[in-house]
Amino acid sequence: MRIAGCSLAGALVLGAGGAGWAFWRLNDNITSVDINSALGDNRPAKVQSSADPYASGGAASAAASPPPSGALNILVLGSDSRSGKENAELGGGGEGSGARSDTAMVVHLDEGRTEATVVSIPRDTLVTRPSCPLESGGSTAVAYNVMFNSAYAVGGPVCAVKTVESMTDVRMDHYIEIDFSGFAKLVDALGGVTVTTDEDIDDEDSHLTLEAGTHHLDGEKALALARTRHGIGDGSDLGRIGLQQKLVKSLLDQISSTDLLTHPAQLYRAADAVTGSLTTDTGLDSLSELVTLGESLRNLSSADTRTVMMPVVTAPYDRNRVVADEPEAKELWESLK
């Protein structure tokens, strides 16, 4: 988001002709889904804020002043749903493979947007998946005690958002999805990312071997770290979430320490990697809207970003799955309203 906030200014460095081409290219990269129209009005209430241009549902101008500052909830998914050679080489979806999402985070931006809470939802959480509208027409049936990530598999972004809202009673103001190859390209465009691990990692599935300590990772290894689960802890998804949260904070630090505006070529590579791998809701499907959101986060640092996991316990009827730990989970979601 912060890279998007610099993209327009970086494009202008290229000159009038170059800026026009770069803006068109980055804007055209973005894929969107009209989640609001698909879900209608039967959703949790949206928190209104007169300071936030998104509150009325309208698109914000990149030139708007001051930037929006209202509280915001964004569902962020990591996906291997886009088939293709690059994703396949990184362990993502190959031709004809089904859509999958193994990483889900609810990003809550506090009023003022100087603090944030990132809540990871374990993919192995058993939930009640609501009936979801399908793009082809009709809808899916309600399903009980199914894995959380099945929502994306059966109904894409719309069902993922509806399932999160159903289990949290929190309105998702926006949706952002990035695929495997885009994440790896982003890390490479930033010059890599430095991460400290607390234990040795040796995961045959993610093809990552690291000794405990501090490492500077390129895009491919950073992606492998985000996907690692069998080489750490008890081999469950919960251990992987801990690594992903470290990675999120390390990326924030890397972006903050890299002055992309003084390196337009590097900025463009990062922006192209991000936008070319994004699927968003229609409220964020233009570079101008992403710029406005990014600008509103200029004062957000990793020190002011809290990473937590939705409280869970082992499912009583399946030791390989988890369920929400109540009332702690409900209290967490209530705090984000």
N, C-alpha and C positions, 0 to 999 in steps of 0.2 A: 504494500500500500504506500509506504514511504517512497519507494522507487518511482511509483506512478506519480507521486506528488512532485517529483523533480523532472519528469519526462518532458513536459511541455517546455519548461525553461531550457532544458538541454537541447531540445530540438531547435529552438531559436538560435542557439549558438552556431548551428550549421548554416545559417543564412536563409534568406527568404525562400529561395527555391527548395533548398534542402529541408527547411522546416516544414514546408507544405507536404513534401513527399513523406518525411518521417512521421508527421502527424497522421497522414492518411494510412500509412503502413501500420502504425501501432494501433490506431483506432479500428482498422479492419481486422486486426488479429483476434479481437475479442469475440467469443461466442457467448450468447446469452439465452436464458430461459425465462419466460414470463410466469414466474411463480405466483405473483399476486393474482393474476387473472385465473390461473389454474385452481388456486385454493379458495378464492372468493372471500367472503366475510366471516366464515365460521372458523375464526382463529383467535388466539389470545389477543387482548387489547394492546394496541401500540401506545407506548408512552409518548405523549405529545410534549413538544418543547418549542417555544417561540423562537429560540435561538438556533434551531436546527432546520435548514431548508429542506431536509429529507422528510421531516415530520408530516408535511402536507402531501407527500408523495410526488412532488415535482422534482425535475432534474435541476441540480445546482450548477451554476456557471462557474467555470474555472477562475473567473475574475471576481467572484463574489467576495465581499469583504464585510465583516470578518469571516473567516472560515466557520463552518458549522461546529457547534460545541456541545450539542445535546448528547445524552447517553445513547448508546447504540449497541445492539447485539448482532453479531455476524457469525453465521455457520460457515466454517472453513473445512473443506474436505480435501484429502490427498487421494488421488484416484489413478488407477491404471486402465481407465475405461477406453482411452483413445488408442485404437489399434495402430500399428505402424512399426517400421523397422527399429526406430530409436527406442521406443518403449519396450519392444520385444527384447532388444539387446540388454536392456536394463532390468529385465525380469518382469516387465509389464505385459499388458494385453497384446497378444498377437492377432493376426487376422482372424476375424470371426469369434473372438473370445467375448465372453459376457462382461458387463460392466461390474466393477468391484471398487469398493472404497474401504481401505483398512485404517484410515486415519480420520478422526473427526474431532474438531475443537470448536467450542463456542467461545468466541472472543467478545468479551463485554468491555466496552469503553465507558468509563465513568463520565458523569457530567463534567464538562471542561476538557475532557480527553487528554488529561495529563497522567492518568492512571488506568491500568487495564487488568482484567482477570481473564486468563485463558483456562477454560475447563475442558479437559480431555474426556471423551466418552469411550470406554473400552468397546471394541468391536464385538467382543464376545458377550456383551450384556444381553440378557434375555428380556425382551420387551413385548408389549402388545402393539403390533404394527397396525395402524388404522387403515381403513379403506382409502386408497389413493387414486386420483384420476390418472388415466393413461393418455399419452399423446395421441395414440391411435383410436381413442374413444373408449367408453366404458370405464371401469375402475377395478382395482384389485379387491380381493376379499379381506376382511379383518383377519389377522393371524395372531395367535396367542403363543407366548413362550418361544419366540423366534429370535435369532441373533439380530442385534441392532443393525449391522451392516447389510442385512438382507433388504432393508428398505430401499437403498440405492440400487441394489441388484434388480429388484422387481419394478421399481418406478422412477429411477433416476433422481435428479435433484429435487423435484417436486415432492416425491414421497420421503426423501431424506429430511427435508424441511418439515413436512407434516408430522413425521414420526418424532422428531426432536421437540416440536411444539406440543405434541400430545403428551410426551413423557415429562416435560418440564413446566408446561403452562407458561412459557416465556415466548414472546413474539420474536421471531428472527427477522430483523429489519433488512438484512442483506444476506446473500449467498455468494461464496467464492470457492471455486474448485481449481486445483492445479494438478497437472499430471506428472508422471515420473520424469520424463525427459525435460520438461520445463523446469522442475525443481533442480535437477542436476545442472542445467545450463545457467540458471540463476546463480548458483553457488560459484560456478566457474567464472561467470562474468564479474562477480564481486571479488575475485582473486582467492577463493577458497574460504574456509571458515575454521576457526580454532575451537576445539572442544576438549574438555577434560573428562576422562572416564575414570570411574572409581574402581573398576575391576577389569580383568582381562576379558576380551571378547573373542570368541572363536565360533562363528556361525556358518555352517556349510550352506545353509539356505540363502543367506544374504551375501555370501562370499566375502565376509569381512573378518579379518584377524587383526586385533589391536591389543597391545599390552596396556595395562592400567597406566594412566598418565595423560599428558597434554599432547594433542596431535593437531596438525594443520591439514585439513581434509579437502580434497578436490570434490567436484560435484558428484562423481560416481561413488566415492567412498562416503560422502555425506548422506547420499540417498541410501546406501547400504546400512549406515548407522540408523537411519530413520526406520528401516524395515527389520532391523535385527530383533529377534525375540528368543531364539533357541540357544543362543550362545551366552546368555546372561541369566542370573537369578534362577527362578524355577521354570524358565522357558515359556512363560505365559505372556499374554498381551500386556499385562500390567508392567512388566519390566521394560518392554519396548516404549511404553508411554513415558516413562522416566527419561529415557534417552531422547525422545522427541521433544520433550519440554526443555531439556538442556540445549538442544539444537536450536529451538526457537529463540532462546535468549542469546545464544552465540551469534545467530544471524542478525538480531537487532543490534548487537555490539558491532558487528562487522559493517553493517550499513551505516551506523552512526560514525564510525571511524574512517569511512571512505568518502572523500569529498567528490562525489560523482559529477557535480556541476563544473568542476575544473578539468574533468576528463570526459568530454562529450562522446567520444567513441566508446568508452567503457560504459557510460550511462546508457547509450543507445543499445548496446549488447544486452545489458541487464533489463532494460525496458522491453526489448524485443522478446527476450526469453520469457519474461513474466506474461506479457499480453498475449503472446502466441500460444500459451499453455493454459489460459484462463477460460473458465466458464463462470459467468456471473448471472445474477438476476438482472432484470431490465433496468433497475435503478442504478446499476454500476456498469452498464455495457458500453460506455464511451470513455475515451481518454479524458475528456473534460470532467466527467463525474469522478473518475478515479483520481484525477489531480486534486479535485476539491477535497476528497476524503483523505488523500495523502497529506495535503497541506494542513488539515485539521489535526494531524498526528505529529506535527513537527517537534512538539515538546515531550513526546512519549519516549521514555528510555527503558532499557531492560531492567534497571533498578526499580522502576515504577510498574513493572509488569509481574503480576503474581500468577504462577502456574500451579494448577491443582488438578486432581482427578476426581471425577464424580465418585462419591463414596459407594463402594460395592462390597458385597460378601459373596462367598461361594454359593452357587445355586444349590438348594437342598436336594434337588433331584438330578443334578448333573455336576460332578466335581470339576468338569472342564469348562464350565460356564459360570458367569456371575450374574447377580441381580442387584438392583439399587438397594443400598443400605439406608433404610428409613428409621427415624425421620431426618437423618443427617442430609440425605440427598435433596429432599424437599426444601430444607432450610437453605441449602446452597443456592438452589434455583430461585428461591424467594429473594435472596440477596441481590440478584441480578435484575430485578424488576424496577 
